[in-house]
């Protein structure tokens, strides 16, 4: 009897345990599934946040404030792949004074902090502004009050579609009226500009017909032209001379390499070129390394050449050529 009683007592216990185990399993599975879904949701939100707040910020950074230099890496210039040798039509022009050098800072209007610091340098730099940049109005007025020469940095069509010249660009496929309207809108956004140099434009400046038409736009506004010389086949200088537009061409890009030491070397090359020929035009851009190079390498620059606004240089060249 005892054995049978023990068996009867144990049986319900086993069945009860099985029932409890069966009832708990779905609950555990639900919790486990919930945790997986929650983890996937958190991961998806993290990915979305990265795309929205980081990648979008980088993609559209050129239209935003760039108070911290280097926060946005914008390719403002198309690569210059032409030989470094200067064409034979750039002739030495000398007088008895120190050689003249003009340094143009392109792409002004986006980097407010470094742009302000460049404007504050005790150097007679020339500043070229992009009409559509968010801080052009403010920085252009500062440059004007400081007595600096101001240019419109006119966007023009590059050869590769990889490089976007930005708003207000002149394209070879546009008709004359379209180009005239765009140019007028751009020049109105840079009201103190006395001249123009091209932003990109390796395709546009090689087109003689386009450059002849562009010179007529400059004549209508009484502006001079500095060819940024983004292609060795540029027709800019020939078109300007044929139209009677006061003009010259860039000799050296200062900051293709964003290194203070390399920019100082380029400044040295610019000085040496001016010493050989009597004058020189360099182009730099508003970045921290260019600011640093101009700050720390200016002593040798100012001892050996006369740093002038590009308008004074062009007028002096015109006088010496007569």
ABEGO torsion letter per residue (X at the ends): XAAAAAAAAAAAAAAAAAAAAAAAAAAAAAAAAAAAAAAAAAAAAAAAAAAAAAAAAAAAAAABBBABBGABBBBABBBBABBABBBAABBBBBBABBBBBBBBBBGBGABAAAAAAAAABBBBBBBBBBAABAAAAAAAAAAAAAGBBBBBBBBBBBABAABBAEBGBBBAABBAAAAAAAAAAAAAABAABABBBBBEGAAAAABAAAAAAAAAAAAAAGBBBBBAGABAABAAAAAAAAAGBBBBBBABBAAABBBAAAAAAAAAAAAAAAAAAGBBBBBBBBBAAAAAAAAAAAAAAAAABBBBBAAAAAAAAAAAAX
